[in-house]
Amino acid sequence: MKEITVSELKKLIDSKADFQLIDVREEHEFDEANLNGTLIPMGEVMDRLDEISKDKQVVVHCRSGKRSATVIGALESQHGYTNLYNLKGGILAYIEEIGL
């Protein structure tokens, strides 16, 4: 599984790169703090495949990186995605290293 660090994600955001950011946490977690990604809770991902790009880099994140890794594993094995990157350490690492 491919990973991206929080500093690499910050560079993508700052450079306005053409990528997609997906947050697989629950809505109440998203409401508390988010990185302005698209909220697709883990339990809804397989029903919302049409919202996940196959044509550009997609960074998937959760709180710590575990749920997003599970989601990426399923998308790669069941649906052939090859463009997914797990945010190493999740939003917790982002807040700690970069801030919101």
N, C-alpha and C positions, 0 to 999 in steps of 0.2 A: 504494500500500500504506500502510495506517495504521501509525503507530509510536507507541510509548509510551516515555517516558524512565524511567530507573531511579527517579528521585524520584517520578514519578507511580505507578509500580508499588508503591513503598514505602507511599505513601498508601493505595492499594487494600488492601494487606496489613494495614496498621495499623487501617484502618477496618472490617476484616472484611467488605469488599464481597463481593457474590455474583458472583464471576468464576472462571474456570478458568485455571490456569497449566500450560502444557505445556512440557516440556523435551525437545528433539529430539536431544540429544547421546547418545553411547553410554553403556552402563551403567558402564564404568570411570570415565568422566568424572563421571557423576552421583554415584558412590560417593566421589569425591574432594571434591566440593563441590556443594551443590544448594540450591535455594530452596524446597524442599518441594512442588514441582509434581509432576505426573504424568509419569513417564518413558515416552515413546513415541519410541524411536530413529527417526531420519529414514527409515531403510529399512523401518520397520514402519508408518509413518503410514497409507498407503493401505489396509492390511489392518486397521486399527483405527479406522476412521472413526466407528464407533458410540460410541467413547469421547470424541469431540470434540463439544462442545455447539454447537448452532446457535442456541440460545435466549438465551445470555448472552455477555458479553464474554469472549473467550478471548485470553490473552496467550501467545504462543509465543516461546520463547527457546532459544538455543544458547550456544556459547562467546563468539562475537563479533557475532552477528547475521546472518551470511551464510547458514548452513544454515536457520535459521528463516525467513528471507526467501524462500528457495527453496521451502520447504514451504508457506508461506502462498500464494505465487504459484500453486502447483499446486492447492491446495485451493480457492482462489477461482476459478480458470479451469476446473477439471475437475469441481468438486462444488458450486459456487455459494455457498460461504461468504462472508458479508459482515460477520462479527463478529470478525474476527481482527486482532490487533495484534502487531507485531514489537517485541521489546524492543531498543531502540536500544543497540548496543554489547554486547549479551548479558550473560552472567554476569560477564565480565571487568569491564565498566563498573560492574555492581552492586557487585562486591567493592571496586573502587577508590573508588567514591563513597559507598557505604553501609556496606560490610563485611558479614560473615556472622555 
